[in-house]
Every structure is written in structure tokens, then in C-alpha cells.
Amino acid sequence: MLEQLRYVRLPVDDLAVAARYAMDVLGLEPIDRTETIATFRSDFRDHTLVLVKEARAEQAIGLEVRYPTDLDAARFSLRKLGVVAESGTPEECAQRKCRTMLWFRDFSGNRIELVVRPLNSGWRYFPSRDAGVTGLQDVMLRSTDVERDLSIWRGALGTTVTDYAGDAAYLAFDGAHHRVALFPATRAGILAVEYGVENVNLLMRNHYVAQNLQIGILHGPGRRPASDQLFLTLAGPTDVMFGFVAEGASRDPERRPRQYPAGAEGLCSWGSECRIPEFGGSADGRDARRAASA
């Protein structure tokens, strides 16, 4: 059912600070800007990051499906699980630049949006700086009940669990090892947003750029045992982290899910320092996140 990971929408307290982070740290291309919304592009998609400063703004991830009938099928499957799905209003569809949409909350409370025919750009992607970004790669979500949320992702949305790290689950629906990962947590929310870069050289260059900009390095550089991705995780302007990833294994539909250890041991085969509490790292990672938005 799912075709692509399309975008992430994040509420922010200071739109100017968050927009500057998107350009200076991530190197994304600014697309639209109003007093309350800023959108950014990373590839062929019209936008992959939306920053919103509105009283009712909430976090959301957008996933593309091909036909309106797919929305009908999703609504039916979600209803069987006891999940209520709502159609997007014309205003919501206009903001997301799609023909139609359906949204719902998983059992943890994360908002998931399914969109039909979201807009692509016919113009070449022109980054704010040469970060080597190739596109939006994956999103990590907090889950208060991973197994219960998996009933939605596997049953209603048709994703496949490729691997586990402790109770965290990696989910695939195309050729990549994963596009979504669920991590056990005490609250809902987007944990991290990751952008792909061309190679290890670009990953390390972004590491040095982050250091020069005094952005908190929360995990990495390292390599993930499950996906074989090189990764670098940074503090963001809110409590959502951002990261760069390179290389990585493709999804093998014939291979069964593997189990890796919980915590930092199962998330980095290089043993890089982890400052992310949700990954089993030290609690001072929260201080690093606050420093990034100062």
C-alpha cells in the first residue's frame, strides 16, 4: 500500500531559528515561507520538512499511497483495529500539496497522514549548502506500546519488520532496509528525522560542520548493525533529533527479522558514544538538545 515516505511536519516555537537550522545545518532548500510556516526540499519531492508555528500545530509524518481507493482500504483496516481515521480538509490538502489525504493516530498518539498524488518538483534540487543530501531517508517514532502499534503498521499499512534492536522495530515497505522505526518510549512523538547523504566523506564533512556550528553530537559517527548504515545523529532546534545516513543494506524480503541487543550496543557496531536516553545513552543528551536551540 505505502509508496513513499513524503514529509515530516514539526511545530516549532521560533520559526526563524528552526529555519536557519534547516538551511545551515541540514543544507535543505527553502521552498515556501509565511509568518507561520516554512517548507524545505531535499530531493525530487516538493518538500520533505515543514516547520509550523501555530497554536494547534502538531507533529506528523506523511506517507504516499497511489490511489484514493487505498485510503478507503486503509480506513476499513484501521476501523477493524479500533482506530478512527479522518479525511483531510481542503485546507489541509492544500498545505500538503496533495489531491486527497487520510489521517489517524496510532495507539501511542502519533499522527500519521496518508496522501494521494503529493506534488513533485520539476526543478533541480538546489541545497542551501553542499551537505551532499540525497533525500529524506527515514523517520524514528516514539511508541508507548511497540507491539500494539505494529498491528497498525503491519496489518493496516502493510509494512514488514526487517529487524529488531531490543524492542525497537525497523519497518520497510520499499527497497530500503527501513523507512520507519519504532522505539519504546513513555510518550508519543517523532524521535528523529534522517536524511541520506552521498557517501562517508559527506557524512564526516557534516560531522565537522556540526562541530563548527556547536551543534550537539548525540550519537555517532557510527554504523548500525541492523541496516549497515553509517550514521550521525544531531541535536535539533526542538526535541526532535536530525541525522545523516550513508550506505546501508537493501531490504531482503526472503530474510527473516534478526534480533539485536537493546540500547546503544545494538544500535552501533563501532561503539560510538550515545547521548540519547531513548537509545540507552546518557541523560545529558537532553542538555545537548536544549543547547542546539539556544
C-alpha positions in Angstrom: 0.0 0.0 0.0 2.6 2.5 1.0 4.7 4.0 -1.8 7.0 6.7 -0.3 7.9 8.5 2.9 7.0 12.0 1.8 7.4 14.6 4.6 7.6 15.4 8.3 5.7 18.3 9.9 7.1 19.8 13.1 5.7 22.5 15.4 8.4 25.0 16.5 8.5 27.8 19.0 10.9 30.0 17.0 10.4 29.7 13.2 13.4 31.7 12.3 15.8 29.7 14.5 14.4 26.4 13.2 14.5 27.6 9.5 18.1 28.6 10.0 18.9 25.1 11.3 17.3 23.5 8.3 19.5 25.5 6.0 22.8 25.9 7.8 23.0 22.5 9.5 20.9 20.2 7.2 21.6 22.2 3.9 18.0 21.9 2.8 16.5 24.2 0.1 13.8 26.6 1.3 10.6 26.5 -0.7 7.7 28.4 0.9 7.8 30.8 3.8 5.0 32.7 5.6 4.8 34.1 9.1 3.7 30.7 10.4 5.0 28.0 8.0 8.3 27.2 6.3 8.8 24.3 4.0 12.1 22.8 2.8 13.1 20.5 0.0 15.8 17.7 -0.1 15.2 15.9 -3.4 12.6 15.4 -6.2 9.7 15.9 -3.7 8.2 19.4 -3.4 9.0 19.3 0.3 10.1 16.9 2.9 10.3 19.1 6.0 7.6 21.5 7.2 8.1 23.8 10.2 4.9 25.2 11.7 4.4 27.9 14.3 0.7 27.7 15.0 -1.2 27.2 18.2 -2.8 24.0 17.1 0.2 22.6 15.2 1.3 19.1 15.9 3.9 16.6 14.7 3.0 14.4 11.8 4.6 12.2 9.2 3.3 11.9 5.6 3.3 8.7 3.6 2.2 8.4 0.0 -0.3 5.9 -1.3 -1.2 5.6 -5.0 -4.9 5.7 -5.3 -7.9 7.1 -3.3 -9.1 3.5 -3.1 -6.0 2.8 -1.0 -7.3 5.4 1.5 -10.6 3.5 1.6 -8.9 0.2 2.2 -6.7 1.8 5.0 -9.8 3.3 6.7 -11.5 -0.1 6.7 -8.5 -1.9 8.1 -7.9 0.8 10.7 -11.6 0.6 11.8 -11.2 -3.1 12.4 -8.4 -2.3 14.8 -10.4 0.3 16.6 -8.6 3.2 15.0 -10.6 6.2 13.8 -9.3 7.8 10.5 -10.4 11.2 9.3 -10.3 12.7 5.8 -8.2 15.8 5.3 -9.9 19.1 4.8 -9.4 21.0 1.6 -7.2 23.4 3.5 -5.1 20.5 4.9 -4.7 19.1 1.4 -3.7 22.5 0.0 -1.0 22.8 2.7 0.4 19.4 1.9 0.1 19.9 -1.8 -1.8 16.7 -2.4 -5.0 15.6 -4.0 -6.6 14.0 -1.0 -5.5 12.6 2.4 -6.5 10.5 5.3 -5.0 10.9 8.8 -5.2 8.9 12.0 -3.3 8.5 15.3 -1.5 5.3 16.2 -2.1 3.7 19.6 0.7 5.8 21.1 -0.8 9.1 19.7 1.5 9.7 16.7 -0.3 11.4 13.8 0.1 9.5 10.5 -1.0 11.1 7.3 -1.7 9.2 4.1 -1.6 11.3 1.0 -2.5 10.7 -2.7 -0.6 12.4 -5.5 1.6 14.7 -3.5 3.4 17.3 -5.6 6.9 16.7 -7.0 9.1 19.4 -8.3 10.3 19.7 -11.9 13.2 21.9 -10.8 16.6 20.6 -9.8 17.2 20.5 -6.1 19.5 23.4 -5.1 20.8 23.0 -1.5 21.5 25.8 0.9 25.0 24.4 1.4 26.8 21.4 -0.1 25.8 18.9 2.5 25.5 16.1 -0.1 21.9 15.3 0.8 20.2 12.8 -1.5 16.8 12.8 0.2 14.6 12.1 3.2 15.6 8.6 4.3 13.7 7.6 7.3 11.8 8.6 10.5 12.1 7.3 14.0 8.9 7.4 16.1 8.4 7.0 19.9 6.0 4.3 20.8 4.4 3.6 24.2 3.4 0.1 23.0 5.5 -1.1 20.1 3.7 -4.4 19.6 0.3 -2.7 19.6 1.5 0.0 17.1 2.9 -2.8 14.9 -0.6 -4.1 14.5 -1.3 -0.9 12.6 1.9 -0.8 10.6 1.8 -4.5 9.6 -1.9 -5.1 9.5 -3.4 -1.9 8.1 -0.4 -0.3 6.3 1.3 -3.5 5.0 4.8 -2.8 6.2 7.3 -5.5 7.1 9.5 -5.8 10.2 13.1 -6.2 8.9 14.9 -6.3 12.2 14.7 -5.6 16.0 17.0 -3.8 18.4 15.7 -4.8 21.8 12.0 -4.0 21.5 12.6 -1.3 18.8 11.4 -2.4 15.3 12.6 -1.4 11.8 9.8 -1.2 9.2 10.1 -1.5 5.4 7.7 -1.0 2.5 10.1 -0.5 -0.4 13.7 -1.5 -1.3 15.3 0.2 1.7 16.1 -1.6 4.9 13.6 0.6 6.7 11.7 3.9 6.3 10.2 4.0 9.8 11.5 2.7 13.1 9.5 2.4 16.4 11.4 2.9 19.6 9.9 2.2 23.1 9.2 5.4 25.0 7.0 6.8 27.7 5.3 9.3 25.3 4.4 9.7 21.7 6.3 11.9 19.2 8.9 11.9 16.4 12.2 10.9 17.8 14.5 11.6 14.8 14.4 12.5 11.1 17.2 11.3 8.9 18.5 12.5 5.5 20.7 10.4 3.3 24.0 11.7 2.0 26.1 10.6 -0.9 28.9 8.8 0.9 31.1 8.5 4.0 33.1 11.6 3.1 29.9 13.7 3.1 28.9 12.2 6.4 32.2 13.1 8.0 32.1 16.6 6.4 28.7 17.2 8.0 30.1 16.0 11.3 32.8 18.7 11.2 30.2 21.3 10.1 28.1 20.4 13.1 31.1 20.7 15.4 32.0 24.1 13.9 28.4 25.3 14.4 28.5 23.9 18.0 25.6 21.5 17.3 25.3 18.7 19.8 26.6 15.3 18.5 24.2 12.9 20.2 25.3 9.6 18.5 28.0 8.7 16.0 29.6 8.8 13.7 28.9 5.0 13.6 27.5 2.1 11.8 24.2 0.4 12.6 24.3 -3.4 12.8 20.8 -3.9 11.5 20.8 -1.7 8.4 24.6 -1.4 7.9 24.0 2.4 7.6 26.7 4.9 8.5 25.0 7.4 10.7 25.4 10.7 12.5 22.7 11.9 14.9 22.5 15.6 15.9 20.5 17.7 18.4 17.8 19.6 16.7 16.1 23.0 17.3 13.3 21.2 19.2 13.3 17.8 21.0 13.3 16.1 17.6 16.8 15.0 16.5 18.1 15.1 13.0 20.6 12.8 11.4 22.6 12.0 8.3 23.0 8.4 7.0 25.0 6.9 4.2 25.5 3.5 2.5 23.3 0.8 4.1 21.9 -2.6 3.1 18.8 -3.0 0.9 15.8 -4.9 2.1 15.9 -8.6 1.6 12.3 -9.9 1.5 13.5 -13.5 1.9 15.3 -12.9 5.2 13.6 -13.2 8.5 13.9 -10.4 11.1 17.0 -10.5 13.2 17.2 -9.6 16.9 19.9 -7.2 18.1 20.6 -6.1 21.7 18.7 -3.3 23.2 20.3 0.1 23.7 23.5 1.6 22.2 25.1 -1.9 21.9 22.5 -2.9 19.3 22.5 0.4 17.5 26.2 1.0 16.7 28.7 -1.7 15.8 31.5 0.9 16.2 30.7 1.6 19.9 30.3 5.3 19.3 29.3 7.5 22.3 25.5 7.7 22.7 23.8 10.6 24.4 20.2 9.7 23.6 18.2 8.3 26.6 15.8 6.5 24.3 18.7 4.6 22.8 20.1 3.7 26.2 22.6 6.6 26.3 23.4 9.1 29.0 20.8 11.6 30.1 23.0 14.5 29.2 21.7 14.2 25.7 18.7 16.3 26.7 21.1 19.1 27.7 22.8 18.9 24.2 19.4 19.2 22.5 18.5 22.3 24.5 21.9 23.8 23.6 21.2 23.3 19.9 18.2 25.6 20.0 19.8 28.3 22.1 
